[in-house]
Amino acid sequence: MPKETAVYTHGHHESVLRSHTWRTAANSAAYLLGSLKPHMRILDIGCGPGTITADLAELVPGGRVTGVDRAAGILEQARATAAGRGLTNVDFAVADVHALEYPDDTFCVVHAHQVLQHVGDPVQALREMVRVTRPGGFIAVRDADYAAMTWYPASEGLDDWLDLYRRVARSNGGEPDAGRRLKAWALSAGLREVTATSSTWTFATAEERAWWSGLWADRTVDSAYADRAVEGGHSTPVGLRAVAAAWREWGRREDGWFSVLHGEILGRKEA
């Protein structure tokens, strides 16, 4: 049986939050935005530092957004993000997506970005998301698919990074190639009206390469992911430093290009 919990592989080191705080509704939830109405009540699961949550709150000025995360500590940053933007229609709470403490049919939209790849039972998580969605409301999920990530030029060091990351994530109870599985998980959770799409992040300019390679190089040696890679016997400090060096080498390449594929589903609860 699937586990109902899993370890969040990345943790909340600065190198991780460097990526999380870059995320916006425009670059991470575009597939959902056309379905939003100003009055909607939205639940944002796995909100992290709250940048997407705050964007959603701005898009529903007559509604309300609740951001939830399992890590209580990160919610202080999320609250600061919302306060800094003068938002009064947003609140935050600790929650577990496998067992949400909200009544049935509460929200117009339930959204999760880069969450299901980290949970122990994504189908149960989706069932909970459906349960708390109002009839006719939307369930919106987007997750990366690590095996589908691609780059140029070829790099044995980045090949090692991808293999290592997928092994560590799976040992923590997650599924790093979640993007391709979202539609299947949604159908297993009982959703019948499901639109499946995909989109990418691409890092190709000098600034983009420096940012993306730098945060992954730092994450590889300094974050909770690095600790779990060593403690789980998947790598050694020397091995991690070699992977970090490969990231920095790729980032210096004028012809460097990296693409992150995401799977997306927009489901609608039966009225």
Sequence and secondary structure as in RCSB ss.txt:
>XXXX:A:sequence
MPKETAVYTHGHHESVLRSHTWRTAANSAAYLLGSLKPHMRILDIGCGPGTITADLAELVPGGRVTGVDRAAGIL
EQARATAAGRGLTNVDFAVADVHALEYPDDTFCVVHAHQVLQHVGDPVQALREMVRVTRPGGFIAVRDADYAAMT
WYPASEGLDDWLDLYRRVARSNGGEPDAGRRLKAWALSAGLREVTATSSTWTFATAEERAWWSGLWADRTVDSAY
ADRAVEGGHSTPVGLRAVAAAWREWGRREDGWFSVLHGEILGRKEA
>XXXX:A:secstr
   S    SS S HHHHHHHTT  HHHH HHHHTT  TT EEEEET TTSHHHHHHHHH TTSEEEEEES HHHH
HHHHHHHHHTT  SEEEEE  TTS  S TT EEEEEEES GGG S HHHHHHHHHHTEEEEEEEEEEEE GGG E
EES  HHHHHHHHHHHHHHHHTT  TT GGGHHHHHHHTT  EEEEEEEEEEE SHHHHHHHHHHHHHHHHHSHH
HHHHHHTTS  HHHHHHHHHHHHHHHT TT EEEEEEEEEEEE   
